[in-house]
Amino acid sequence: MYIEGLTSIRAQSNDFGIDIYFQEKWMDKRLAHNSNLYFANARTAEFHDVTSPNFLLWLYPNGTLFYDCRISLTVICMLNLANYPLDSQNCNLRILSYAYDVEQLMLKWGAETPIDINTETRMPDMRLRKLEPASRNDTYATGIWSCATLTFKIERELMHHIIQTYIPSGLIVTISFFSFWLDVDSVPGRVSLSITTILTVATQNSAAKMALPQASDLKAIDVWMGVCLTFVFSTMIEFTVVNFCVRRKPKEKVKKYDPKFGLGEQVQRLIYANQKMAEFESPIHQRAPNCRTVCFEDPETQTSDENKNDASPPETFVAAEKNSVFRRFGNGHAAGFIKPQGAEVSLLNGTEEWNRGQRISRTKKKAEERMLRAEENRKLAQAIDRKSRVYFPLAFLIFNIAYWGYYLHRAPEET
Protein backbone atom coordinates (compact mmCIF):
# COMPACT_ATOMS: atom_id res chain seq x y z
CA MET A 1 0.00 0.00 0.00
CA TYR A 2 1.21 3.43 -0.92
CA ILE A 3 -0.34 6.40 0.92
CA GLU A 4 -0.60 9.38 -1.38
CA GLY A 5 -2.37 11.78 0.97
CA LEU A 6 -3.80 12.02 4.46
CA THR A 7 -6.15 14.54 6.02
CA SER A 8 -6.48 15.58 9.66
CA ILE A 9 -8.92 13.81 11.92
CA ARG A 10 -12.28 15.56 12.09
CA ALA A 11 -13.42 15.54 15.70
CA GLN A 12 -17.00 16.44 14.86
CA SER A 13 -17.53 13.39 12.67
CA ASN A 14 -14.82 11.07 14.09
CA ASP A 15 -13.18 10.25 10.78
CA PHE A 16 -10.27 11.13 8.54
CA GLY A 17 -9.56 10.99 4.83
CA ILE A 18 -6.91 8.94 3.07
CA ASP A 19 -5.90 8.57 -0.57
CA ILE A 20 -4.10 5.28 -1.31
CA TYR A 21 -2.79 3.02 -4.02
CA PHE A 22 -4.07 -0.37 -2.98
CA GLN A 23 -2.10 -3.35 -4.27
CA GLU A 24 -2.88 -7.09 -4.14
CA LYS A 25 -0.85 -10.09 -5.25
CA TRP A 26 -1.93 -13.74 -5.33
CA MET A 27 -1.31 -16.88 -7.36
CA ASP A 28 -4.07 -18.63 -9.28
CA LYS A 29 -3.23 -20.55 -12.44
CA ARG A 30 -6.90 -20.90 -13.17
CA LEU A 31 -7.23 -17.12 -13.26
CA ALA A 32 -10.60 -17.54 -11.62
CA HIS A 33 -9.94 -16.29 -8.10
CA ASN A 34 -11.23 -12.98 -6.74
CA SER A 35 -10.43 -12.16 -3.12
CA ASN A 36 -13.47 -9.84 -2.67
CA LEU A 37 -11.64 -7.48 -0.31
CA TYR A 38 -13.33 -4.51 1.36
CA PHE A 39 -12.51 -1.87 3.99
CA ALA A 40 -14.54 -2.73 7.04
CA ASN A 41 -14.42 0.66 8.82
CA ALA A 42 -14.60 2.93 5.76
CA ARG A 43 -17.53 5.34 5.80
CA THR A 44 -17.18 6.09 2.11
CA ALA A 45 -14.87 4.84 -0.68
CA GLU A 46 -14.55 5.64 -4.34
CA PHE A 47 -12.36 4.78 -7.30
CA HIS A 48 -10.75 7.39 -9.49
CA ASP A 49 -11.82 7.51 -13.14
CA VAL A 50 -9.94 10.53 -14.50
CA THR A 51 -8.91 10.41 -17.24
CA SER A 52 -9.56 6.71 -17.32
CA PRO A 53 -10.19 4.17 -14.57
CA ASN A 54 -7.13 4.19 -12.32
CA PHE A 55 -6.31 0.51 -11.99
CA LEU A 56 -4.05 -2.11 -13.54
CA LEU A 57 -3.74 -5.91 -13.56
CA TRP A 58 -0.50 -7.74 -14.26
CA LEU A 59 -0.30 -11.43 -15.02
CA TYR A 60 2.94 -13.38 -14.61
CA PRO A 61 3.78 -16.65 -16.46
CA ASN A 62 3.62 -18.69 -13.25
CA GLY A 63 -0.01 -17.64 -12.61
CA THR A 64 0.76 -14.78 -10.22
CA LEU A 65 -1.54 -11.80 -10.51
CA PHE A 66 -0.81 -8.26 -9.39
CA TYR A 67 -3.73 -5.82 -9.01
CA ASP A 68 -3.30 -2.09 -8.31
CA CYS A 69 -5.98 0.61 -7.99
CA ARG A 70 -6.35 4.12 -6.59
CA ILE A 71 -8.97 4.59 -3.89
CA SER A 72 -10.07 7.54 -1.75
CA LEU A 73 -11.46 6.55 1.64
CA THR A 74 -13.15 8.24 4.58
CA VAL A 75 -12.16 6.07 7.52
CA ILE A 76 -14.01 5.99 10.83
CA CYS A 77 -11.82 6.64 13.86
CA MET A 78 -13.45 6.80 17.28
CA LEU A 79 -11.57 9.48 19.14
CA ASN A 80 -10.75 9.66 22.80
CA LEU A 81 -10.75 13.39 23.56
CA ALA A 82 -10.01 13.21 27.27
CA ASN A 83 -6.61 14.86 26.71
CA TYR A 84 -7.64 17.24 23.93
CA PRO A 85 -5.71 19.17 22.66
CA LEU A 86 -2.73 17.34 24.18
CA ASP A 87 -3.93 14.01 22.85
CA SER A 88 -2.63 11.24 20.61
CA GLN A 89 -4.91 9.01 18.57
CA ASN A 90 -4.61 5.49 17.22
CA CYS A 91 -6.74 4.98 14.13
CA ASN A 92 -7.09 1.61 12.37
CA LEU A 93 -7.80 0.70 8.78
CA ARG A 94 -9.22 -2.83 8.63
CA ILE A 95 -9.17 -4.93 5.41
CA LEU A 96 -11.16 -8.17 5.18
CA SER A 97 -12.50 -10.56 2.56
CA TYR A 98 -16.24 -10.37 2.18
CA ALA A 99 -16.64 -13.93 0.80
CA TYR A 100 -13.90 -16.14 2.27
CA ASP A 101 -13.28 -16.91 5.92
CA VAL A 102 -9.96 -17.75 7.54
CA GLU A 103 -10.13 -21.38 6.38
CA GLN A 104 -10.29 -20.33 2.73
CA LEU A 105 -8.25 -17.11 2.63
CA MET A 106 -5.41 -15.67 4.72
CA LEU A 107 -4.47 -12.02 4.40
CA LYS A 108 -0.86 -11.01 5.02
CA TRP A 109 1.23 -7.96 4.39
CA GLY A 110 4.13 -8.21 2.00
CA ALA A 111 7.55 -9.05 3.41
CA GLU A 112 9.29 -6.05 1.87
CA THR A 113 8.09 -2.59 2.90
CA PRO A 114 4.38 -3.33 2.99
CA ILE A 115 3.52 0.34 3.65
CA ASP A 116 5.02 3.35 1.97
CA ILE A 117 3.95 6.98 2.22
CA ASN A 118 4.45 10.15 0.27
CA THR A 119 7.17 12.17 2.01
CA GLU A 120 5.32 15.40 1.26
CA THR A 121 2.24 14.33 3.17
CA ARG A 122 1.39 16.91 5.82
CA MET A 123 -1.52 17.48 8.16
CA PRO A 124 -2.20 21.06 9.33
CA ASP A 125 -2.69 20.37 13.05
CA MET A 126 -1.45 16.77 13.45
CA ARG A 127 1.66 14.72 12.94
CA LEU A 128 1.87 11.09 11.83
CA ARG A 129 4.24 9.42 14.25
CA LYS A 130 4.12 5.84 13.07
CA LEU A 131 2.43 3.30 10.79
CA GLU A 132 2.02 -0.21 12.15
CA PRO A 133 0.78 -2.98 9.78
CA ALA A 134 -0.48 -6.17 11.37
CA SER A 135 -2.55 -9.29 10.68
CA ARG A 136 -5.13 -10.83 12.96
CA ASN A 137 -8.31 -12.89 13.00
CA ASP A 138 -11.63 -11.27 13.84
CA THR A 139 -14.60 -13.20 15.09
CA TYR A 140 -18.08 -12.49 13.74
CA ALA A 141 -21.40 -14.26 13.92
CA THR A 142 -20.65 -15.99 10.60
CA GLY A 143 -17.24 -17.29 11.67
CA ILE A 144 -13.62 -16.27 11.93
CA TRP A 145 -12.25 -13.98 9.27
CA SER A 146 -8.70 -13.02 8.41
CA CYS A 147 -8.07 -9.29 8.81
CA ALA A 148 -5.15 -7.09 7.74
CA THR A 149 -4.92 -3.89 9.80
CA LEU A 150 -2.96 -0.69 9.48
CA THR A 151 -2.66 1.48 12.59
CA PHE A 152 -2.08 5.22 12.21
CA LYS A 153 -0.43 6.65 15.31
CA ILE A 154 -1.23 10.35 15.12
CA GLU A 155 -0.16 13.08 17.52
CA ARG A 156 -1.82 16.49 17.65
CA GLU A 157 0.40 19.49 17.03
CA LEU A 158 0.32 21.52 20.23
CA MET A 159 1.89 24.77 19.05
CA HIS A 160 -1.27 25.91 17.30
CA HIS A 161 -3.34 25.52 20.46
CA ILE A 162 -0.68 27.11 22.65
CA ILE A 163 -0.64 30.22 20.47
CA GLN A 164 -4.38 30.37 19.88
CA THR A 165 -5.75 29.24 23.25
CA TYR A 166 -3.34 28.74 26.12
CA ILE A 167 -1.23 31.90 25.89
CA PRO A 168 -4.16 34.33 25.36
CA SER A 169 -6.23 32.82 28.17
CA GLY A 170 -3.23 32.75 30.51
CA LEU A 171 -2.52 36.41 29.76
CA ILE A 172 -6.14 37.32 30.44
CA VAL A 173 -5.93 35.65 33.85
CA THR A 174 -2.69 37.53 34.55
CA ILE A 175 -4.29 40.82 33.54
CA SER A 176 -7.16 40.16 35.93
CA PHE A 177 -4.61 40.04 38.76
CA PHE A 178 -3.76 43.71 38.06
CA SER A 179 -6.97 44.52 39.90
CA PHE A 180 -5.18 43.81 43.19
CA TRP A 181 -2.76 46.69 42.54
CA LEU A 182 -5.51 49.23 41.94
CA ASP A 183 -6.72 51.39 44.82
CA VAL A 184 -9.62 50.03 46.82
CA ASP A 185 -11.64 53.13 45.89
CA SER A 186 -11.14 52.60 42.15
CA VAL A 187 -14.52 50.94 41.78
CA PRO A 188 -15.18 51.68 38.06
CA GLY A 189 -11.72 50.54 37.00
CA ARG A 190 -11.75 47.31 38.97
CA VAL A 191 -15.30 46.42 37.97
CA SER A 192 -14.70 47.07 34.27
CA LEU A 193 -11.45 45.09 34.35
CA SER A 194 -13.11 42.10 36.03
CA ILE A 195 -16.13 42.05 33.71
CA THR A 196 -13.96 42.44 30.60
CA THR A 197 -11.67 39.55 31.55
CA ILE A 198 -14.62 37.29 32.41
CA LEU A 199 -16.28 37.93 29.05
CA THR A 200 -13.00 37.44 27.18
CA VAL A 201 -12.29 34.08 28.81
CA ALA A 202 -15.87 32.96 28.17
CA THR A 203 -15.52 33.90 24.48
CA GLN A 204 -12.21 32.03 24.19
CA ASN A 205 -13.78 29.01 25.83
CA SER A 206 -16.55 28.94 23.23
CA ALA A 207 -14.07 29.37 20.36
CA ALA A 208 -11.83 26.56 21.64
CA LYS A 209 -14.74 24.10 21.72
CA MET A 210 -16.22 25.10 18.39
CA ALA A 211 -14.46 22.27 16.53
CA LEU A 212 -15.37 19.62 19.11
CA PRO A 213 -18.48 17.47 19.36
CA GLN A 214 -20.94 18.25 22.13
CA ALA A 215 -19.87 15.47 24.45
CA SER A 216 -20.24 15.23 28.21
CA ASP A 217 -16.68 13.97 28.69
CA LEU A 218 -14.31 16.26 30.58
CA LYS A 219 -11.44 17.29 28.32
CA ALA A 220 -8.11 18.89 29.07
CA ILE A 221 -9.21 22.12 27.44
CA ASP A 222 -12.30 22.12 29.68
CA VAL A 223 -10.10 21.87 32.76
CA TRP A 224 -7.88 24.72 31.58
CA MET A 225 -10.70 27.06 30.61
CA GLY A 226 -12.70 26.20 33.70
CA VAL A 227 -9.80 27.03 36.00
CA CYS A 228 -9.03 30.25 34.10
CA LEU A 229 -12.65 31.33 34.38
CA THR A 230 -12.59 30.46 38.09
CA PHE A 231 -9.51 32.61 38.68
CA VAL A 232 -10.98 35.56 36.80
CA PHE A 233 -14.29 35.24 38.61
CA SER A 234 -12.46 34.94 41.94
CA THR A 235 -10.79 38.30 41.34
CA MET A 236 -14.23 39.85 41.04
CA ILE A 237 -15.36 38.11 44.24
CA GLU A 238 -12.23 39.41 45.98
CA PHE A 239 -13.04 42.94 44.86
CA THR A 240 -16.60 42.56 46.13
CA VAL A 241 -15.29 41.54 49.55
CA VAL A 242 -12.78 44.40 49.60
CA ASN A 243 -15.39 46.94 48.54
CA PHE A 244 -17.76 45.69 51.23
CA CYS A 245 -15.06 46.02 53.88
CA VAL A 246 -14.33 49.60 52.85
CA ARG A 247 -17.92 50.79 52.54
CA ARG A 248 -19.63 49.00 55.40
CA LYS A 249 -20.91 51.33 58.10
CA PRO A 250 -20.52 50.56 61.80
CA LYS A 251 -23.76 49.68 63.48
CA GLU A 252 -24.81 52.30 66.01
CA LYS A 253 -26.56 51.03 69.09
CA VAL A 254 -30.03 52.50 69.39
CA LYS A 255 -30.64 53.37 73.05
CA LYS A 256 -34.12 52.82 74.30
CA TYR A 257 -35.70 55.38 76.59
CA ASP A 258 -34.86 54.68 80.21
CA PRO A 259 -36.95 56.59 82.79
CA LYS A 260 -34.15 56.33 85.31
CA PHE A 261 -31.69 57.84 82.88
CA GLY A 262 -34.09 60.68 82.07
CA LEU A 263 -34.70 61.43 85.75
CA GLY A 264 -30.98 61.55 86.43
CA GLU A 265 -30.48 64.00 83.60
CA GLN A 266 -33.19 66.29 85.00
CA VAL A 267 -31.59 66.14 88.44
CA GLN A 268 -28.24 67.09 86.94
CA ARG A 269 -29.83 70.07 85.25
CA LEU A 270 -31.44 71.26 88.50
CA ILE A 271 -28.18 70.89 90.42
CA TYR A 272 -26.38 72.92 87.77
CA ALA A 273 -29.10 75.61 87.92
CA ASN A 274 -28.91 75.79 91.73
CA GLN A 275 -25.15 76.21 91.59
CA LYS A 276 -25.49 79.11 89.18
CA MET A 277 -28.26 80.68 91.25
CA ALA A 278 -26.24 80.46 94.49
CA GLU A 279 -23.60 82.70 93.01
CA PHE A 280 -25.85 85.75 93.13
CA GLU A 281 -28.85 84.74 95.27
CA SER A 282 -29.78 87.20 98.10
CA PRO A 283 -31.90 86.40 101.23
CA ILE A 284 -35.61 86.05 100.68
CA HIS A 285 -37.70 89.22 101.17
CA GLN A 286 -34.48 91.35 101.23
CA ARG A 287 -33.68 93.70 98.44
CA ALA A 288 -30.06 93.83 97.32
CA PRO A 289 -28.71 97.11 96.01
CA ASN A 290 -28.09 95.74 92.57
CA CYS A 291 -31.03 93.31 92.37
CA ARG A 292 -34.61 93.56 91.42
CA THR A 293 -37.02 91.33 93.36
CA VAL A 294 -40.45 90.52 92.07
CA CYS A 295 -42.95 88.68 94.33
CA PHE A 296 -45.92 86.83 93.05
CA GLU A 297 -48.95 86.03 95.19
CA ASP A 298 -51.93 83.92 94.49
CA PRO A 299 -55.06 86.00 95.47
CA GLU A 300 -56.96 82.92 96.55
CA THR A 301 -54.29 81.83 98.96
CA GLN A 302 -53.53 85.16 100.68
CA THR A 303 -52.78 84.71 104.40
CA SER A 304 -51.17 86.65 107.17
CA ASP A 305 -47.46 87.16 107.44
CA GLU A 306 -47.39 84.70 110.30
CA ASN A 307 -48.79 81.96 108.12
CA LYS A 308 -46.19 82.79 105.53
CA ASN A 309 -43.45 82.25 108.07
CA ASP A 310 -44.83 78.78 108.86
CA ALA A 311 -44.75 77.74 105.22
CA SER A 312 -43.20 74.50 104.12
CA PRO A 313 -39.64 74.49 102.75
CA PRO A 314 -39.34 76.05 99.31
CA GLU A 315 -39.26 74.02 96.14
CA THR A 316 -36.76 75.21 93.60
CA PHE A 317 -37.56 74.94 89.92
CA VAL A 318 -36.55 76.56 86.70
CA ALA A 319 -38.93 78.68 84.66
CA ALA A 320 -38.65 79.09 80.96
CA GLU A 321 -39.75 82.69 80.86
CA LYS A 322 -37.36 85.60 80.84
CA ASN A 323 -34.40 83.50 81.99
CA SER A 324 -35.52 83.73 85.64
CA VAL A 325 -35.24 81.43 88.65
CA PHE A 326 -38.20 81.07 90.96
CA ARG A 327 -38.73 79.63 94.39
CA ARG A 328 -42.23 78.55 94.99
CA PHE A 329 -43.50 78.18 98.55
CA GLY A 330 -46.14 75.85 99.81
CA ASN A 331 -48.42 78.75 100.67
CA GLY A 332 -48.84 79.72 97.06
CA HIS A 333 -46.38 82.65 97.04
CA ALA A 334 -43.54 82.71 94.69
CA ALA A 335 -40.57 84.98 94.53
CA GLY A 336 -38.77 85.54 91.31
CA PHE A 337 -35.15 86.39 91.23
CA ILE A 338 -34.05 88.22 88.16
CA LYS A 339 -30.43 88.25 87.16
CA PRO A 340 -28.41 91.14 88.64
CA GLN A 341 -28.32 94.33 86.71
CA GLY A 342 -25.46 94.39 84.28
CA ALA A 343 -24.70 90.67 84.80
CA GLU A 344 -24.44 88.44 81.72
CA VAL A 345 -25.10 85.12 83.47
CA SER A 346 -28.17 83.30 82.28
CA LEU A 347 -29.19 80.20 84.18
CA LEU A 348 -31.23 78.52 81.54
CA ASN A 349 -28.80 79.55 78.83
CA GLY A 350 -26.05 77.99 80.91
CA THR A 351 -28.05 74.81 81.16
CA GLU A 352 -28.61 74.81 77.42
CA GLU A 353 -24.92 75.41 76.82
CA TRP A 354 -24.09 72.48 79.07
CA ASN A 355 -26.50 70.25 77.19
CA ARG A 356 -25.14 71.49 73.90
CA GLY A 357 -21.62 70.77 75.04
CA GLN A 358 -22.64 67.25 76.02
CA ARG A 359 -24.23 66.67 72.62
CA ILE A 360 -21.19 68.03 70.79
CA SER A 361 -18.93 65.83 72.89
CA ARG A 362 -21.00 62.74 72.13
CA THR A 363 -21.13 63.66 68.43
CA LYS A 364 -17.36 64.10 68.28
CA LYS A 365 -16.85 60.82 70.07
CA LYS A 366 -19.13 58.99 67.64
CA ALA A 367 -17.42 60.66 64.69
CA GLU A 368 -14.02 59.60 65.99
CA GLU A 369 -15.28 56.05 66.47
CA ARG A 370 -16.66 56.00 62.94
CA MET A 371 -13.41 57.32 61.52
CA LEU A 372 -11.46 54.75 63.51
CA ARG A 373 -13.65 51.89 62.30
CA ALA A 374 -13.51 53.18 58.73
CA GLU A 375 -9.73 53.28 58.92
CA GLU A 376 -9.67 49.74 60.34
CA ASN A 377 -11.96 48.54 57.53
CA ARG A 378 -9.72 50.21 54.95
CA LYS A 379 -6.63 48.58 56.42
CA LEU A 380 -8.41 45.20 56.33
CA ALA A 381 -9.30 45.70 52.65
CA GLN A 382 -5.73 46.69 51.81
CA ALA A 383 -4.42 43.63 53.67
CA ILE A 384 -6.72 41.39 51.60
CA ASP A 385 -5.39 43.01 48.41
CA ARG A 386 -1.77 42.53 49.51
CA LYS A 387 -2.32 38.85 50.24
CA SER A 388 -4.20 38.37 46.97
CA ARG A 389 -1.24 39.79 45.05
CA VAL A 390 0.80 36.83 46.27
CA TYR A 391 -1.66 33.98 46.66
CA PHE A 392 -3.55 34.32 43.36
CA PRO A 393 -0.47 34.27 41.05
CA LEU A 394 1.11 31.54 43.18
CA ALA A 395 -2.00 29.38 42.92
CA PHE A 396 -2.14 29.90 39.15
CA LEU A 397 1.53 28.94 38.84
CA ILE A 398 0.99 25.76 40.87
CA PHE A 399 -1.98 24.89 38.67
CA ASN A 400 0.14 25.31 35.51
CA ILE A 401 2.84 23.02 36.86
CA ALA A 402 0.31 20.35 37.79
CA TYR A 403 -1.65 20.71 34.53
CA TRP A 404 1.25 20.48 32.11
CA GLY A 405 3.05 17.86 34.15
CA TYR A 406 0.01 15.60 34.17
CA TYR A 407 -1.16 15.89 30.57
CA LEU A 408 2.24 15.97 28.87
CA HIS A 409 3.53 12.86 30.61
CA ARG A 410 0.48 10.68 30.26
CA ALA A 411 1.18 7.50 28.33
CA PRO A 412 -0.18 7.44 24.77
CA GLU A 413 -1.93 4.15 25.55
CA GLU A 414 -4.20 5.97 27.99
CA THR A 415 -5.56 8.10 25.20
C-alpha positions in Angstrom: 0.0 0.0 0.0 1.2 3.4 -0.9 -0.3 6.4 0.9 -0.6 9.4 -1.4 -2.4 11.8 1.0 -3.8 12.0 4.5 -6.1 14.5 6.0 -6.5 15.6 9.7 -8.9 13.8 11.9 -12.3 15.6 12.1 -13.4 15.5 15.7 -17.0 16.4 14.9 -17.5 13.4 12.7 -14.8 11.1 14.1 -13.2 10.3 10.8 -10.3 11.1 8.5 -9.6 11.0 4.8 -6.9 8.9 3.1 -5.9 8.6 -0.6 -4.1 5.3 -1.3 -2.8 3.0 -4.0 -4.1 -0.4 -3.0 -2.1 -3.3 -4.3 -2.9 -7.1 -4.1 -0.9 -10.1 -5.2 -1.9 -13.7 -5.3 -1.3 -16.9 -7.4 -4.1 -18.6 -9.3 -3.2 -20.5 -12.4 -6.9 -20.9 -13.2 -7.2 -17.1 -13.3 -10.6 -17.5 -11.6 -9.9 -16.3 -8.1 -11.2 -13.0 -6.7 -10.4 -12.2 -3.1 -13.5 -9.8 -2.7 -11.6 -7.5 -0.3 -13.3 -4.5 1.4 -12.5 -1.9 4.0 -14.5 -2.7 7.0 -14.4 0.7 8.8 -14.6 2.9 5.8 -17.5 5.3 5.8 -17.2 6.1 2.1 -14.9 4.8 -0.7 -14.5 5.6 -4.3 -12.4 4.8 -7.3 -10.8 7.4 -9.5 -11.8 7.5 -13.1 -9.9 10.5 -14.5 -8.9 10.4 -17.2 -9.6 6.7 -17.3 -10.2 4.2 -14.6 -7.1 4.2 -12.3 -6.3 0.5 -12.0 -4.0 -2.1 -13.5 -3.7 -5.9 -13.6 -0.5 -7.7 -14.3 -0.3 -11.4 -15.0 2.9 -13.4 -14.6 3.8 -16.6 -16.5 3.6 -18.7 -13.3 0.0 -17.6 -12.6 0.8 -14.8 -10.2 -1.5 -11.8 -10.5 -0.8 -8.3 -9.4 -3.7 -5.8 -9.0 -3.3 -2.1 -8.3 -6.0 0.6 -8.0 -6.4 4.1 -6.6 -9.0 4.6 -3.9 -10.1 7.5 -1.8 -11.5 6.6 1.6 -13.1 8.2 4.6 -12.2 6.1 7.5 -14.0 6.0 10.8 -11.8 6.6 13.9 -13.4 6.8 17.3 -11.6 9.5 19.1 -10.8 9.7 22.8 -10.7 13.4 23.6 -10.0 13.2 27.3 -6.6 14.9 26.7 -7.6 17.2 23.9 -5.7 19.2 22.7 -2.7 17.3 24.2 -3.9 14.0 22.8 -2.6 11.2 20.6 -4.9 9.0 18.6 -4.6 5.5 17.2 -6.7 5.0 14.1 -7.1 1.6 12.4 -7.8 0.7 8.8 -9.2 -2.8 8.6 -9.2 -4.9 5.4 -11.2 -8.2 5.2 -12.5 -10.6 2.6 -16.2 -10.4 2.2 -16.6 -13.9 0.8 -13.9 -16.1 2.3 -13.3 -16.9 5.9 -10.0 -17.8 7.5 -10.1 -21.4 6.4 -10.3 -20.3 2.7 -8.2 -17.1 2.6 -5.4 -15.7 4.7 -4.5 -12.0 4.4 -0.9 -11.0 5.0 1.2 -8.0 4.4 4.1 -8.2 2.0 7.5 -9.0 3.4 9.3 -6.0 1.9 8.1 -2.6 2.9 4.4 -3.3 3.0 3.5 0.3 3.6 5.0 3.3 2.0 4.0 7.0 2.2 4.5 10.2 0.3 7.2 12.2 2.0 5.3 15.4 1.3 2.2 14.3 3.2 1.4 16.9 5.8 -1.5 17.5 8.2 -2.2 21.1 9.3 -2.7 20.4 13.0 -1.4 16.8 13.4 1.7 14.7 12.9 1.9 11.1 11.8 4.2 9.4 14.3 4.1 5.8 13.1 2.4 3.3 10.8 2.0 -0.2 12.2 0.8 -3.0 9.8 -0.5 -6.2 11.4 -2.5 -9.3 10.7 -5.1 -10.8 13.0 -8.3 -12.9 13.0 -11.6 -11.3 13.8 -14.6 -13.2 15.1 -18.1 -12.5 13.7 -21.4 -14.3 13.9 -20.6 -16.0 10.6 -17.2 -17.3 11.7 -13.6 -16.3 11.9 -12.2 -14.0 9.3 -8.7 -13.0 8.4 -8.1 -9.3 8.8 -5.2 -7.1 7.7 -4.9 -3.9 9.8 -3.0 -0.7 9.5 -2.7 1.5 12.6 -2.1 5.2 12.2 -0.4 6.7 15.3 -1.2 10.3 15.1 -0.2 13.1 17.5 -1.8 16.5 17.7 0.4 19.5 17.0 0.3 21.5 20.2 1.9 24.8 19.0 -1.3 25.9 17.3 -3.3 25.5 20.5 -0.7 27.1 22.7 -0.6 30.2 20.5 -4.4 30.4 19.9 -5.7 29.2 23.2 -3.3 28.7 26.1 -1.2 31.9 25.9 -4.2 34.3 25.4 -6.2 32.8 28.2 -3.2 32.8 30.5 -2.5 36.4 29.8 -6.1 37.3 30.4 -5.9 35.7 33.8 -2.7 37.5 34.6 -4.3 40.8 33.5 -7.2 40.2 35.9 -4.6 40.0 38.8 -3.8 43.7 38.1 -7.0 44.5 39.9 -5.2 43.8 43.2 -2.8 46.7 42.5 -5.5 49.2 41.9 -6.7 51.4 44.8 -9.6 50.0 46.8 -11.6 53.1 45.9 -11.1 52.6 42.1 -14.5 50.9 41.8 -15.2 51.7 38.1 -11.7 50.5 37.0 -11.7 47.3 39.0 -15.3 46.4 38.0 -14.7 47.1 34.3 -11.4 45.1 34.4 -13.1 42.1 36.0 -16.1 42.0 33.7 -14.0 42.4 30.6 -11.7 39.6 31.5 -14.6 37.3 32.4 -16.3 37.9 29.0 -13.0 37.4 27.2 -12.3 34.1 28.8 -15.9 33.0 28.2 -15.5 33.9 24.5 -12.2 32.0 24.2 -13.8 29.0 25.8 -16.6 28.9 23.2 -14.1 29.4 20.4 -11.8 26.6 21.6 -14.7 24.1 21.7 -16.2 25.1 18.4 -14.5 22.3 16.5 -15.4 19.6 19.1 -18.5 17.5 19.4 -20.9 18.2 22.1 -19.9 15.5 24.4 -20.2 15.2 28.2 -16.7 14.0 28.7 -14.3 16.3 30.6 -11.4 17.3 28.3 -8.1 18.9 29.1 -9.2 22.1 27.4 -12.3 22.1 29.7 -10.1 21.9 32.8 -7.9 24.7 31.6 -10.7 27.1 30.6 -12.7 26.2 33.7 -9.8 27.0 36.0 -9.0 30.2 34.1 -12.6 31.3 34.4 -12.6 30.5 38.1 -9.5 32.6 38.7 -11.0 35.6 36.8 -14.3 35.2 38.6 -12.5 34.9 41.9 -10.8 38.3 41.3 -14.2 39.8 41.0 -15.4 38.1 44.2 -12.2 39.4 46.0 -13.0 42.9 44.9 -16.6 42.6 46.1 -15.3 41.5 49.6 -12.8 44.4 49.6 -15.4 46.9 48.5 -17.8 45.7 51.2 -15.1 46.0 53.9 -14.3 49.6 52.8 -17.9 50.8 52.5 -19.6 49.0 55.4 -20.9 51.3 58.1 -20.5 50.6 61.8 -23.8 49.7 63.5 -24.8 52.3 66.0 -26.6 51.0 69.1 -30.0 52.5 69.4 -30.6 53.4 73.0 -34.1 52.8 74.3 -35.7 55.4 76.6 -34.9 54.7 80.2 -36.9 56.6 82.8 -34.1 56.3 85.3 -31.7 57.8 82.9 -34.1 60.7 82.1 -34.7 61.4 85.8 -31.0 61.6 86.4 -30.5 64.0 83.6 -33.2 66.3 85.0 -31.6 66.1 88.4 -28.2 67.1 86.9 -29.8 70.1 85.3 -31.4 71.3 88.5 -28.2 70.9 90.4 -26.4 72.9 87.8 -29.1 75.6 87.9 -28.9 75.8 91.7 -25.1 76.2 91.6 -25.5 79.1 89.2 -28.3 80.7 91.2 -26.2 80.5 94.5 -23.6 82.7 93.0 -25.9 85.8 93.1 -28.8 84.7 95.3 -29.8 87.2 98.1 -31.9 86.4 101.2 -35.6 86.1 100.7 -37.7 89.2 101.2 -34.5 91.3 101.2 -33.7 93.7 98.4 -30.1 93.8 97.3 -28.7 97.1 96.0 -28.1 95.7 92.6 -31.0 93.3 92.4 -34.6 93.6 91.4 -37.0 91.3 93.4 -40.4 90.5 92.1 -42.9 88.7 94.3 -45.9 86.8 93.0 -48.9 86.0 95.2 -51.9 83.9 94.5 -55.1 86.0 95.5 -57.0 82.9 96.5 -54.3 81.8 99.0 -53.5 85.2 100.7 -52.8 84.7 104.4 -51.2 86.7 107.2 -47.5 87.2 107.4 -47.4 84.7 110.3 -48.8 82.0 108.1 -46.2 82.8 105.5 -43.4 82.3 108.1 -44.8 78.8 108.9 -44.7 77.7 105.2 -43.2 74.5 104.1 -39.6 74.5 102.7 -39.3 76.1 99.3 -39.3 74.0 96.1 -36.8 75.2 93.6 -37.6 74.9 89.9 -36.5 76.6 86.7 -38.9 78.7 84.7 -38.7 79.1 81.0 -39.7 82.7 80.9 -37.4 85.6 80.8 -34.4 83.5 82.0 -35.5 83.7 85.6 -35.2 81.4 88.7 -38.2 81.1 91.0 -38.7 79.6 94.4 -42.2 78.5 95.0 -43.5 78.2 98.6 -46.1 75.9 99.8 -48.4 78.7 100.7 -48.8 79.7 97.1 -46.4 82.6 97.0 -43.5 82.7 94.7 -40.6 85.0 94.5 -38.8 85.5 91.3 -35.1 86.4 91.2 -34.0 88.2 88.2 -30.4 88.2 87.2 -28.4 91.1 88.6 -28.3 94.3 86.7 -25.5 94.4 84.3 -24.7 90.7 84.8 -24.4 88.4 81.7 -25.1 85.1 83.5 -28.2 83.3 82.3 -29.2 80.2 84.2 -31.2 78.5 81.5 -28.8 79.6 78.8 -26.0 78.0 80.9 -28.0 74.8 81.2 -28.6 74.8 77.4 -24.9 75.4 76.8 -24.1 72.5 79.1 -26.5 70.2 77.2 -25.1 71.5 73.9 -21.6 70.8 75.0 -22.6 67.2 76.0 -24.2 66.7 72.6 -21.2 68.0 70.8 -18.9 65.8 72.9 -21.0 62.7 72.1 -21.1 63.7 68.4 -17.4 64.1 68.3 -16.8 60.8 70.1 -19.1 59.0 67.6 -17.4 60.7 64.7 -14.0 59.6 66.0 -15.3 56.0 66.5 -16.7 56.0 62.9 -13.4 57.3 61.5 -11.5 54.7 63.5 -13.6 51.9 62.3 -13.5 53.2 58.7 -9.7 53.3 58.9 -9.7 49.7 60.3 -12.0 48.5 57.5 -9.7 50.2 54.9 -6.6 48.6 56.4 -8.4 45.2 56.3 -9.3 45.7 52.7 -5.7 46.7 51.8 -4.4 43.6 53.7 -6.7 41.4 51.6 -5.4 43.0 48.4 -1.8 42.5 49.5 -2.3 38.9 50.2 -4.2 38.4 47.0 -1.2 39.8 45.0 0.8 36.8 46.3 -1.7 34.0 46.7 -3.6 34.3 43.4 -0.5 34.3 41.1 1.1 31.5 43.2 -2.0 29.4 42.9 -2.1 29.9 39.2 1.5 28.9 38.8 1.0 25.8 40.9 -2.0 24.9 38.7 0.1 25.3 35.5 2.8 23.0 36.9 0.3 20.4 37.8 -1.6 20.7 34.5 1.2 20.5 32.1 3.1 17.9 34.2 0.0 15.6 34.2 -1.2 15.9 30.6 2.2 16.0 28.9 3.5 12.9 30.6 0.5 10.7 30.3 1.2 7.5 28.3 -0.2 7.4 24.8 -1.9 4.2 25.6 -4.2 6.0 28.0 -5.6 8.1 25.2 
